[in-house]
């Protein structure tokens, strides 16, 4: 809420944030084991995902040109610039991505007006 109010006061509309892959519906072809793992992770990290869901709800209700970037498990790997994306979905079988590549995807999303109002799934 505070960031959205500050953006409005500054006259800035574009906002790209980090969210999490489990907030998207499972990608087509996601196997039973992966679905079970996602359910277990969602249960274990329930307060975190509730906060992220609330954040995304506030974004949708705002006048901001928002884009949540939803990575799976983050690693400390290097920037590769080689990752898959999916609009309003997760890339199939995407299990990891480096923090550096998430930052790269976020910078690209900030410059892409077609992603405003859409979530961007990112993964290797």
C-alpha positions as CSV (number, residue, x, y, z in Angstrom):
1,X,0.0,0.0,0.0
2,X,2.8,2.4,0.9
3,X,4.7,1.8,-2.4
4,X,1.5,2.2,-4.4
5,X,0.6,5.5,-2.6
6,X,4.2,6.8,-3.2
7,X,4.0,5.9,-6.9
8,X,0.7,7.7,-7.2
9,X,2.0,10.8,-5.3
10,X,5.1,10.8,-7.7
11,X,3.0,10.4,-10.8
12,X,4.7,7.1,-11.6
13,X,2.5,4.3,-13.0
14,X,5.0,1.4,-13.8
15,X,5.7,-1.1,-11.1
16,X,7.5,-4.5,-11.5
17,X,7.7,-6.7,-8.4
18,X,8.9,-10.1,-7.4
19,X,6.2,-12.6,-6.5
20,X,6.4,-16.4,-6.7
21,X,5.7,-19.2,-9.1
22,X,3.2,-21.0,-6.8
23,X,0.7,-18.2,-7.2
24,X,0.1,-19.1,-10.8
25,X,-2.0,-22.1,-11.8
26,X,0.2,-25.2,-12.6
27,X,1.5,-25.2,-16.1
28,X,-0.1,-27.7,-18.5
29,X,1.6,-31.0,-18.3
30,X,2.6,-30.5,-14.6
31,X,2.9,-34.0,-13.2
32,X,1.3,-35.3,-10.0
33,X,4.5,-35.3,-8.1
34,X,5.2,-31.6,-9.0
35,X,1.6,-30.7,-8.1
36,X,2.0,-32.4,-4.7
37,X,5.3,-30.6,-4.2
38,X,3.7,-27.2,-5.0
39,X,0.9,-28.0,-2.6
40,X,3.3,-28.9,0.2
41,X,5.4,-25.8,-0.4
42,X,2.3,-23.6,-0.4
43,X,1.3,-25.2,3.0
44,X,4.7,-24.8,4.5
45,X,5.1,-21.2,3.4
46,X,1.5,-20.2,3.7
47,X,2.0,-16.8,5.4
48,X,4.5,-15.8,2.7
49,X,2.2,-16.8,-0.1
50,X,-0.8,-15.1,1.6
51,X,1.2,-11.9,1.7
52,X,2.1,-12.3,-2.0
53,X,-1.5,-12.9,-2.9
54,X,-2.5,-9.8,-1.0
55,X,0.2,-7.8,-2.8
56,X,-1.0,-9.0,-6.2
57,X,-4.6,-8.3,-5.3
58,X,-3.7,-4.7,-4.3
59,X,-1.8,-4.3,-7.6
60,X,-4.8,-5.5,-9.6
61,X,-7.0,-3.0,-7.7
62,X,-4.6,-0.1,-8.3
63,X,-4.2,2.3,-11.2
64,X,-0.6,1.1,-11.5
65,X,0.7,-0.5,-14.7
66,X,1.9,-3.6,-12.7
67,X,3.7,-6.7,-13.5
68,X,4.6,-9.4,-10.9
69,X,7.5,-11.6,-12.0
70,X,7.0,-15.1,-10.6
71,X,10.1,-17.2,-10.3
72,X,10.4,-20.7,-8.9
73,X,13.2,-21.7,-6.5
74,X,15.9,-19.0,-6.6
75,X,19.6,-19.8,-7.0
76,X,22.8,-17.8,-6.6
77,X,23.9,-18.7,-10.2
78,X,25.2,-16.2,-12.7
79,X,23.3,-14.0,-15.1
80,X,22.8,-16.1,-18.3
81,X,20.0,-14.1,-20.1
82,X,18.8,-17.5,-21.2
83,X,15.5,-18.4,-19.5
84,X,11.9,-19.1,-20.4
85,X,9.0,-16.9,-19.8
86,X,5.2,-17.3,-19.8
87,X,2.6,-14.6,-19.5
88,X,0.0,-15.2,-16.8
89,X,1.4,-18.7,-16.3
90,X,4.6,-20.6,-15.4
91,X,7.0,-22.0,-17.9
92,X,6.4,-25.8,-18.0
93,X,8.7,-27.8,-15.7
94,X,10.5,-24.6,-14.6
95,X,12.0,-25.5,-11.2
96,X,14.8,-22.9,-10.8
97,X,16.3,-19.6,-11.9
98,X,19.1,-17.5,-10.7
99,X,18.4,-14.2,-8.9
100,X,20.5,-12.5,-11.5
101,X,18.3,-13.8,-14.3
102,X,15.1,-12.8,-12.4
103,X,16.6,-9.2,-12.1
104,X,17.3,-9.3,-15.9
105,X,13.7,-10.4,-16.6
106,X,12.3,-7.7,-14.3
107,X,14.3,-5.0,-16.2
108,X,13.0,-6.3,-19.5
109,X,9.4,-6.4,-18.1
110,X,9.7,-2.8,-17.0
111,X,10.4,-1.8,-20.6
112,X,7.6,-3.9,-22.1
113,X,4.2,-2.2,-22.0
114,X,2.5,-5.3,-23.2
115,X,3.2,-6.9,-19.8
116,X,1.4,-4.2,-17.8
117,X,-1.5,-5.9,-16.1
118,X,0.0,-9.3,-16.5
119,X,2.1,-11.7,-14.4
120,X,5.3,-13.0,-15.9
121,X,6.5,-16.5,-15.0
122,X,10.2,-17.0,-15.4
123,X,12.3,-20.2,-15.2
124,X,15.1,-22.2,-16.8
